[in-house]
């Protein structure tokens, strides 16, 4: 048995999807335009780290609290800047 025959017999392959796709859209619908996704960034991680340090600093030392505030401010500003650059 060749592999071509087995792949063609699989249900749900590209040929089946093309057959199942409707040719006409319902009235009032438009074909979807492909959207581009934003680039992945690390700023949410640093924001979470800043919030963690801030809360940890509330329980322990003011130095950790100030570090958390600093990391959080830098993370928010970097995240906003990366969104504005797109």
Biopython code that builds the backbone (N, CA, C, O; Angstrom):
import numpy as np
from Bio.PDB.StructureBuilder import StructureBuilder

atoms = [
    (1, "UNK", "N", (0.857, -1.177, 0.000)),
    (1, "UNK", "CA", (0.000, 0.000, 0.000)),
    (1, "UNK", "C", (0.897, 1.232, 0.000)),
    (1, "UNK", "O", (1.788, 1.348, 0.841)),
    (2, "UNK", "N", (0.674, 2.130, -0.913)),
    (2, "UNK", "CA", (1.529, 3.319, -0.982)),
    (2, "UNK", "C", (1.027, 4.391, -0.016)),
    (2, "UNK", "O", (-0.138, 4.398, 0.381)),
    (3, "UNK", "N", (1.938, 5.299, 0.351)),
    (3, "UNK", "CA", (1.567, 6.351, 1.306)),
    (3, "UNK", "C", (0.639, 7.376, 0.673)),
    (3, "UNK", "O", (-0.141, 8.019, 1.376)),
    (4, "UNK", "N", (0.710, 7.541, -0.649)),
    (4, "UNK", "CA", (-0.172, 8.505, -1.313)),
    (4, "UNK", "C", (-1.632, 8.103, -1.150)),
    (4, "UNK", "O", (-2.487, 8.953, -0.900)),
    (5, "UNK", "N", (-1.922, 6.808, -1.290)),
    (5, "UNK", "CA", (-3.300, 6.347, -1.159)),
    (5, "UNK", "C", (-3.812, 6.544, 0.263)),
    (5, "UNK", "O", (-4.962, 6.934, 0.462)),
    (6, "UNK", "N", (-2.959, 6.275, 1.256)),
    (6, "UNK", "CA", (-3.421, 6.410, 2.634)),
    (6, "UNK", "C", (-3.651, 7.872, 2.992)),
    (6, "UNK", "O", (-4.600, 8.174, 3.715)),
    (7, "UNK", "N", (-2.813, 8.790, 2.512)),
    (7, "UNK", "CA", (-3.003, 10.199, 2.811)),
    (7, "UNK", "C", (-4.239, 10.769, 2.122)),
    (7, "UNK", "O", (-4.903, 11.649, 2.669)),
    (8, "UNK", "N", (-4.546, 10.282, 0.947)),
    (8, "UNK", "CA", (-5.719, 10.776, 0.238)),
    (8, "UNK", "C", (-7.014, 10.265, 0.857)),
    (8, "UNK", "O", (-8.066, 10.886, 0.706)),
    (9, "UNK", "N", (-6.939, 9.138, 1.551)),
    (9, "UNK", "CA", (-8.132, 8.563, 2.151)),
    (9, "UNK", "C", (-8.446, 9.136, 3.528)),
    (9, "UNK", "O", (-9.494, 8.829, 4.096)),
    (10, "UNK", "N", (-7.575, 9.948, 4.065)),
    (10, "UNK", "CA", (-7.800, 10.520, 5.389)),
    (10, "UNK", "C", (-8.890, 11.584, 5.291)),
    (10, "UNK", "O", (-8.836, 12.460, 4.428)),
    (11, "UNK", "N", (-9.867, 11.501, 6.172)),
    (11, "UNK", "CA", (-10.951, 12.475, 6.195)),
    (11, "UNK", "C", (-10.451, 13.725, 6.912)),
    (11, "UNK", "O", (-9.763, 13.626, 7.928)),
    (12, "UNK", "N", (-10.790, 14.887, 6.393)),
    (12, "UNK", "CA", (-10.384, 16.138, 7.019)),
    (12, "UNK", "C", (-9.129, 16.711, 6.395)),
    (12, "UNK", "O", (-8.558, 17.662, 6.930)),
    (13, "UNK", "N", (-8.689, 16.165, 5.289)),
    (13, "UNK", "CA", (-7.520, 16.694, 4.608)),
    (13, "UNK", "C", (-7.855, 17.990, 3.881)),
    (13, "UNK", "O", (-8.996, 18.447, 3.940)),
    (14, "UNK", "N", (-6.889, 18.588, 3.201)),
    (14, "UNK", "CA", (-7.125, 19.860, 2.516)),
    (14, "UNK", "C", (-8.220, 19.791, 1.456)),
    (14, "UNK", "O", (-8.949, 20.761, 1.246)),
    (15, "UNK", "N", (-8.333, 18.640, 0.787)),
    (15, "UNK", "CA", (-9.364, 18.524, -0.240)),
    (15, "UNK", "C", (-10.754, 18.583, 0.382)),
    (15, "UNK", "O", (-11.658, 19.213, -0.168)),
    (16, "UNK", "N", (-10.926, 17.924, 1.536)),
    (16, "UNK", "CA", (-12.224, 17.926, 2.209)),
    (16, "UNK", "C", (-12.583, 19.324, 2.707)),
    (16, "UNK", "O", (-13.745, 19.724, 2.645)),
    (17, "UNK", "N", (-11.591, 20.069, 3.202)),
    (17, "UNK", "CA", (-11.870, 21.415, 3.689)),
    (17, "UNK", "C", (-12.278, 22.337, 2.548)),
    (17, "UNK", "O", (-13.144, 23.195, 2.721)),
    (18, "UNK", "N", (-11.663, 22.168, 1.389)),
    (18, "UNK", "CA", (-12.030, 23.006, 0.245)),
    (18, "UNK", "C", (-13.437, 22.670, -0.237)),
    (18, "UNK", "O", (-14.175, 23.558, -0.665)),
    (19, "UNK", "N", (-13.811, 21.402, -0.170)),
    (19, "UNK", "CA", (-15.151, 21.015, -0.585)),
    (19, "UNK", "C", (-16.194, 21.549, 0.385)),
    (19, "UNK", "O", (-17.282, 21.950, -0.029)),
    (20, "UNK", "N", (-15.867, 21.557, 1.680)),
    (20, "UNK", "CA", (-16.824, 21.968, 2.695)),
    (20, "UNK", "C", (-16.954, 23.485, 2.789)),
    (20, "UNK", "O", (-17.948, 23.976, 3.326)),
    (21, "UNK", "N", (-15.979, 24.242, 2.283)),
    (21, "UNK", "CA", (-16.029, 25.705, 2.376)),
    (21, "UNK", "C", (-17.148, 26.233, 1.486)),
    (21, "UNK", "O", (-17.243, 25.858, 0.317)),
    (22, "UNK", "N", (-17.991, 27.100, 2.032)),
    (22, "UNK", "CA", (-19.093, 27.632, 1.219)),
    (22, "UNK", "C", (-18.561, 28.570, 0.134)),
    (22, "UNK", "O", (-17.633, 29.348, 0.357)),
    (23, "UNK", "N", (-19.162, 28.476, -1.018)),
    (23, "UNK", "CA", (-18.754, 29.320, -2.136)),
    (23, "UNK", "C", (-19.290, 30.741, -1.980)),
    (23, "UNK", "O", (-18.613, 31.710, -2.324)),
    (24, "UNK", "N", (-20.515, 30.858, -1.456)),
    (24, "UNK", "CA", (-21.133, 32.175, -1.300)),
    (24, "UNK", "C", (-21.272, 32.494, 0.178)),
    (24, "UNK", "O", (-21.514, 31.611, 1.000)),
    (25, "UNK", "N", (-21.115, 33.758, 0.499)),
    (25, "UNK", "CA", (-21.311, 34.206, 1.870)),
    (25, "UNK", "C", (-22.763, 34.614, 2.062)),
    (25, "UNK", "O", (-23.410, 35.058, 1.114)),
    (26, "UNK", "N", (-23.284, 34.469, 3.273)),
    (26, "UNK", "CA", (-24.655, 34.896, 3.530)),
    (26, "UNK", "C", (-24.816, 36.393, 3.256)),
    (26, "UNK", "O", (-23.833, 37.132, 3.299)),
    (27, "UNK", "N", (-26.032, 36.848, 2.977)),
    (27, "UNK", "CA", (-26.246, 38.262, 2.690)),
    (27, "UNK", "C", (-25.816, 39.140, 3.866)),
    (27, "UNK", "O", (-26.128, 38.836, 5.017)),
    (28, "UNK", "N", (-25.105, 40.222, 3.577)),
    (28, "UNK", "CA", (-24.647, 41.155, 4.596)),
    (28, "UNK", "C", (-23.287, 40.806, 5.175)),
    (28, "UNK", "O", (-22.740, 41.581, 5.960)),
    (29, "UNK", "N", (-22.734, 39.670, 4.812)),
    (29, "UNK", "CA", (-21.422, 39.272, 5.310)),
    (29, "UNK", "C", (-20.359, 39.682, 4.311)),
    (29, "UNK", "O", (-20.618, 39.788, 3.112)),
    (30, "UNK", "N", (-19.155, 39.912, 4.825)),
    (30, "UNK", "CA", (-18.014, 40.202, 3.966)),
    (30, "UNK", "C", (-16.901, 39.218, 4.283)),
    (30, "UNK", "O", (-16.832, 38.677, 5.387)),
    (31, "UNK", "N", (-16.038, 38.993, 3.315)),
    (31, "UNK", "CA", (-14.912, 38.091, 3.530)),
    (31, "UNK", "C", (-13.956, 38.733, 4.536)),
    (31, "UNK", "O", (-13.659, 39.923, 4.433)),
    (32, "UNK", "N", (-13.478, 37.962, 5.498)),
    (32, "UNK", "CA", (-12.598, 38.477, 6.548)),
    (32, "UNK", "C", (-11.239, 38.857, 5.970)),
    (32, "UNK", "O", (-10.670, 38.141, 5.147)),
    (33, "UNK", "N", (-10.742, 39.984, 6.416)),
    (33, "UNK", "CA", (-9.418, 40.438, 6.010)),
    (33, "UNK", "C", (-8.414, 39.873, 7.014)),
    (33, "UNK", "O", (-8.634, 39.980, 8.220)),
    (34, "UNK", "N", (-7.327, 39.279, 6.548)),
    (34, "UNK", "CA", (-6.363, 38.734, 7.507)),
    (34, "UNK", "C", (-5.707, 39.860, 8.320)),
    (34, "UNK", "O", (-5.219, 40.846, 7.768)),
    (35, "UNK", "N", (-5.710, 39.681, 9.654)),
    (35, "UNK", "CA", (-5.100, 40.671, 10.536)),
    (35, "UNK", "C", (-3.679, 40.247, 10.864)),
    (35, "UNK", "O", (-3.360, 39.059, 10.909)),
    (36, "UNK", "N", (-2.840, 41.234, 11.090)),
    (36, "UNK", "CA", (-1.493, 40.935, 11.543)),
    (36, "UNK", "C", (-1.470, 41.020, 13.061)),
    (36, "UNK", "O", (-2.017, 41.953, 13.649)),
    (37, "UNK", "N", (-0.842, 40.056, 13.678)),
    (37, "UNK", "CA", (-0.743, 40.029, 15.132)),
    (37, "UNK", "C", (0.428, 40.898, 15.577)),
    (37, "UNK", "O", (1.432, 41.002, 14.871)),
    (38, "UNK", "N", (0.303, 41.523, 16.746)),
    (38, "UNK", "CA", (1.433, 42.314, 17.236)),
    (38, "UNK", "C", (2.618, 41.416, 17.587)),
    (38, "UNK", "O", (2.453, 40.237, 17.898)),
    (39, "UNK", "N", (3.809, 41.999, 17.529)),
    (39, "UNK", "CA", (5.019, 41.264, 17.875)),
    (39, "UNK", "C", (4.992, 40.916, 19.368)),
    (39, "UNK", "O", (4.510, 41.718, 20.169)),
    (40, "UNK", "N", (5.491, 39.757, 19.753)),
    (40, "UNK", "CA", (5.530, 39.423, 21.186)),
    (40, "UNK", "C", (6.542, 40.311, 21.908)),
    (40, "UNK", "O", (7.612, 40.608, 21.376)),
    (41, "UNK", "N", (6.195, 40.726, 23.112)),
    (41, "UNK", "CA", (7.074, 41.584, 23.912)),
    (41, "UNK", "C", (7.212, 40.986, 25.309)),
    (41, "UNK", "O", (6.411, 40.146, 25.718)),
    (42, "UNK", "N", (8.232, 41.426, 26.028)),
    (42, "UNK", "CA", (8.486, 40.938, 27.379)),
    (42, "UNK", "C", (7.956, 41.880, 28.454)),
    (42, "UNK", "O", (8.086, 41.577, 29.641)),
    (43, "UNK", "N", (7.374, 42.993, 28.085)),
    (43, "UNK", "CA", (6.942, 43.989, 29.066)),
    (43, "UNK", "C", (5.900, 43.479, 30.058)),
    (43, "UNK", "O", (5.967, 43.871, 31.223)),
    (44, "UNK", "N", (4.947, 42.635, 29.680)),
    (44, "UNK", "CA", (4.007, 42.126, 30.692)),
    (44, "UNK", "C", (4.706, 41.335, 31.802)),
    (44, "UNK", "O", (4.300, 41.397, 32.963)),
    (45, "UNK", "N", (5.746, 40.601, 31.445)),
    (45, "UNK", "CA", (6.507, 39.870, 32.457)),
    (45, "UNK", "C", (7.138, 40.836, 33.451)),
    (45, "UNK", "O", (7.065, 40.619, 34.660)),
    (46, "UNK", "N", (7.758, 41.905, 32.946)),
    (46, "UNK", "CA", (8.410, 42.869, 33.836)),
    (46, "UNK", "C", (7.387, 43.636, 34.675)),
    (46, "UNK", "O", (7.675, 44.014, 35.810)),
    (47, "UNK", "N", (6.209, 43.865, 34.129)),
    (47, "UNK", "CA", (5.155, 44.501, 34.917)),
    (47, "UNK", "C", (4.734, 43.590, 36.070)),
    (47, "UNK", "O", (4.567, 44.054, 37.197)),
    (48, "UNK", "N", (4.566, 42.314, 35.795)),
    (48, "UNK", "CA", (4.217, 41.359, 36.854)),
    (48, "UNK", "C", (5.335, 41.273, 37.890)),
    (48, "UNK", "O", (5.065, 41.166, 39.086)),
    (49, "UNK", "N", (6.584, 41.318, 37.440)),
    (49, "UNK", "CA", (7.714, 41.299, 38.358)),
    (49, "UNK", "C", (7.718, 42.550, 39.241)),
    (49, "UNK", "O", (7.977, 42.466, 40.441)),
    (50, "UNK", "N", (7.430, 43.707, 38.640)),
    (50, "UNK", "CA", (7.368, 44.942, 39.404)),
    (50, "UNK", "C", (6.260, 44.924, 40.446)),
    (50, "UNK", "O", (6.458, 45.375, 41.574)),
    (51, "UNK", "N", (5.103, 44.407, 40.076)),
    (51, "UNK", "CA", (3.985, 44.317, 41.026)),
    (51, "UNK", "C", (4.341, 43.350, 42.164)),
    (51, "UNK", "O", (4.013, 43.599, 43.324)),
    (52, "UNK", "N", (5.012, 42.253, 41.820)),
    (52, "UNK", "CA", (5.427, 41.293, 42.848)),
    (52, "UNK", "C", (6.406, 41.935, 43.818)),
    (52, "UNK", "O", (6.272, 41.781, 45.032)),
    (53, "UNK", "N", (7.396, 42.658, 43.284)),
    (53, "UNK", "CA", (8.349, 43.346, 44.153)),
    (53, "UNK", "C", (7.658, 44.405, 44.998)),
    (53, "UNK", "O", (7.981, 44.573, 46.173)),
    (54, "UNK", "N", (6.714, 45.113, 44.408)),
    (54, "UNK", "CA", (5.991, 46.142, 45.147)),
    (54, "UNK", "C", (5.253, 45.536, 46.336)),
    (54, "UNK", "O", (5.345, 46.047, 47.451)),
    (55, "UNK", "N", (4.533, 44.463, 46.104)),
    (55, "UNK", "CA", (3.786, 43.818, 47.189)),
    (55, "UNK", "C", (4.717, 43.178, 48.219)),
    (55, "UNK", "O", (4.445, 43.205, 49.419)),
    (56, "UNK", "N", (5.810, 42.607, 47.737)),
    (56, "UNK", "CA", (6.795, 42.018, 48.635)),
    (56, "UNK", "C", (7.442, 43.117, 49.483)),
    (56, "UNK", "O", (7.718, 42.917, 50.666)),
    (57, "UNK", "N", (7.679, 44.268, 48.871)),
    (57, "UNK", "CA", (8.255, 45.394, 49.593)),
    (57, "UNK", "C", (7.329, 45.950, 50.658)),
    (57, "UNK", "O", (7.791, 46.448, 51.684)),
    (58, "UNK", "N", (6.028, 45.870, 50.424)),
    (58, "UNK", "CA", (5.081, 46.307, 51.449)),
    (58, "UNK", "C", (5.211, 45.461, 52.716)),
    (58, "UNK", "O", (4.996, 45.950, 53.825)),
    (59, "UNK", "N", (5.561, 44.203, 52.541)),
    (59, "UNK", "CA", (5.671, 43.301, 53.687)),
    (59, "UNK", "C", (7.059, 43.295, 54.319)),
    (59, "UNK", "O", (7.204, 42.948, 55.491)),
    (60, "UNK", "N", (8.087, 43.678, 53.545)),
    (60, "UNK", "CA", (9.444, 43.537, 54.067)),
    (60, "UNK", "C", (10.152, 44.889, 54.191)),
    (60, "UNK", "O", (10.150, 45.487, 55.267)),
    (61, "UNK", "N", (10.754, 45.372, 53.110)),
    (61, "UNK", "CA", (11.603, 46.566, 53.169)),
    (61, "UNK", "C", (11.178, 47.587, 52.130)),
    (61, "UNK", "O", (10.647, 47.238, 51.076)),
    (62, "UNK", "N", (11.415, 48.834, 52.437)),
    (62, "UNK", "CA", (11.045, 49.906, 51.521)),
    (62, "UNK", "C", (11.913, 49.896, 50.263)),
    (62, "UNK", "O", (11.484, 50.392, 49.222)),
    (63, "UNK", "N", (13.124, 49.342, 50.338)),
    (63, "UNK", "CA", (14.012, 49.289, 49.164)),
    (63, "UNK", "C", (13.402, 48.398, 48.085)),
    (63, "UNK", "O", (13.435, 48.738, 46.902)),
    (64, "UNK", "N", (12.852, 47.272, 48.489)),
    (64, "UNK", "CA", (12.217, 46.360, 47.535)),
    (64, "UNK", "C", (10.962, 47.010, 46.962)),
    (64, "UNK", "O", (10.657, 46.836, 45.782)),
    (65, "UNK", "N", (10.236, 47.755, 47.785)),
    (65, "UNK", "CA", (9.044, 48.463, 47.326)),
    (65, "UNK", "C", (9.413, 49.491, 46.253)),
    (65, "UNK", "O", (8.743, 49.580, 45.224)),
    (66, "UNK", "N", (10.471, 50.261, 46.490)),
    (66, "UNK", "CA", (10.913, 51.270, 45.506)),
    (66, "UNK", "C", (11.387, 50.583, 44.222)),
    (66, "UNK", "O", (11.122, 51.071, 43.124)),
    (67, "UNK", "N", (12.083, 49.459, 44.356)),
    (67, "UNK", "CA", (12.516, 48.716, 43.167)),
    (67, "UNK", "C", (11.307, 48.230, 42.374)),
    (67, "UNK", "O", (11.314, 48.279, 41.144)),
    (68, "UNK", "N", (10.281, 47.769, 43.057)),
    (68, "UNK", "CA", (9.060, 47.309, 42.384)),
    (68, "UNK", "C", (8.364, 48.432, 41.654)),
    (68, "UNK", "O", (7.884, 48.254, 40.534)),
    (69, "UNK", "N", (8.308, 49.608, 42.299)),
    (69, "UNK", "CA", (7.697, 50.767, 41.634)),
    (69, "UNK", "C", (8.501, 51.143, 40.391)),
    (69, "UNK", "O", (7.926, 51.428, 39.340)),
    (70, "UNK", "N", (9.822, 51.145, 40.510)),
    (70, "UNK", "CA", (10.674, 51.482, 39.365)),
    (70, "UNK", "C", (10.523, 50.507, 38.210)),
    (70, "UNK", "O", (10.389, 50.908, 37.054)),
    (71, "UNK", "N", (10.545, 49.222, 38.539)),
    (71, "UNK", "CA", (10.383, 48.198, 37.492)),
    (71, "UNK", "C", (9.008, 48.329, 36.847)),
    (71, "UNK", "O", (8.879, 48.203, 35.630)),
    (72, "UNK", "N", (7.987, 48.581, 37.652)),
    (72, "UNK", "CA", (6.632, 48.724, 37.111)),
    (72, "UNK", "C", (6.496, 49.917, 36.188)),
    (72, "UNK", "O", (5.864, 49.820, 35.135)),
    (73, "UNK", "N", (7.083, 51.048, 36.572)),
    (73, "UNK", "CA", (7.003, 52.251, 35.729)),
    (73, "UNK", "C", (7.737, 52.035, 34.409)),
    (73, "UNK", "O", (7.235, 52.405, 33.348)),
    (74, "UNK", "N", (8.915, 51.441, 34.476)),
    (74, "UNK", "CA", (9.676, 51.168, 33.246)),
    (74, "UNK", "C", (8.916, 50.181, 32.362)),
    (74, "UNK", "O", (8.887, 50.341, 31.142)),
    (75, "UNK", "N", (8.299, 49.162, 32.967)),
    (75, "UNK", "CA", (7.572, 48.160, 32.189)),
    (75, "UNK", "C", (6.355, 48.757, 31.503)),
    (75, "UNK", "O", (6.108, 48.474, 30.330)),
    (76, "UNK", "N", (5.583, 49.584, 32.220)),
    (76, "UNK", "CA", (4.393, 50.200, 31.621)),
    (76, "UNK", "C", (4.795, 51.140, 30.495)),
    (76, "UNK", "O", (4.184, 51.132, 29.426)),
    (77, "UNK", "N", (5.825, 51.951, 30.731)),
    (77, "UNK", "CA", (6.241, 52.885, 29.677)),
    (77, "UNK", "C", (6.811, 52.147, 28.469)),
    (77, "UNK", "O", (6.565, 52.544, 27.330)),
    (78, "UNK", "N", (7.567, 51.080, 28.705)),
    (78, "UNK", "CA", (8.102, 50.293, 27.586)),
    (78, "UNK", "C", (7.014, 49.588, 26.808)),
    (78, "UNK", "O", (7.084, 49.492, 25.583)),
    (79, "UNK", "N", (6.010, 49.095, 27.508)),
    (79, "UNK", "CA", (4.901, 48.406, 26.851)),
    (79, "UNK", "C", (4.097, 49.385, 26.003)),
    (79, "UNK", "O", (3.734, 49.077, 24.868)),
    (80, "UNK", "N", (3.825, 50.543, 26.546)),
    (80, "UNK", "CA", (3.079, 51.571, 25.785)),
    (80, "UNK", "C", (3.885, 52.011, 24.579)),
    (80, "UNK", "O", (3.328, 52.179, 23.494)),
    (81, "UNK", "N", (5.199, 52.201, 24.750)),
    (81, "UNK", "CA", (6.045, 52.613, 23.636)),
    (81, "UNK", "C", (6.066, 51.549, 22.533)),
    (81, "UNK", "O", (6.015, 51.882, 21.349)),
    (82, "UNK", "N", (6.142, 50.268, 22.921)),
    (82, "UNK", "CA", (6.151, 49.218, 21.909)),
    (82, "UNK", "C", (4.822, 49.137, 21.164)),
    (82, "UNK", "O", (4.798, 48.815, 19.975)),
    (83, "UNK", "N", (3.712, 49.426, 21.854)),
    (83, "UNK", "CA", (2.407, 49.429, 21.181)),
    (83, "UNK", "C", (2.271, 50.624, 20.240)),
    (83, "UNK", "O", (1.675, 50.504, 19.170)),
    (84, "UNK", "N", (2.809, 51.757, 20.623)),
    (84, "UNK", "CA", (2.753, 52.949, 19.776)),
    (84, "UNK", "C", (3.646, 52.815, 18.547)),
    (84, "UNK", "O", (3.358, 53.408, 17.508)),
    (85, "UNK", "N", (4.724, 52.045, 18.654)),
    (85, "UNK", "CA", (5.646, 51.873, 17.522)),
    (85, "UNK", "C", (5.068, 50.975, 16.435)),
    (85, "UNK", "O", (5.541, 51.003, 15.299)),
    (86, "UNK", "N", (4.061, 50.185, 16.763)),
    (86, "UNK", "CA", (3.493, 49.258, 15.754)),
    (86, "UNK", "C", (2.565, 49.940, 14.838)),
    (86, "UNK", "O", (2.007, 49.309, 13.941)),
]
sb = StructureBuilder()
sb.init_structure("model")
sb.init_model(0)
sb.init_chain("A")
sb.init_seg("    ")
for serial, (resi, resn, name, xyz) in enumerate(atoms, 1):
    if name == "N":
        sb.init_residue(resn, " ", resi, " ")
    sb.init_atom(name, np.array(xyz, "f"), 0.0, 1.0, " ", f" {name:<3s}", serial, name[0])
structure = sb.get_structure()
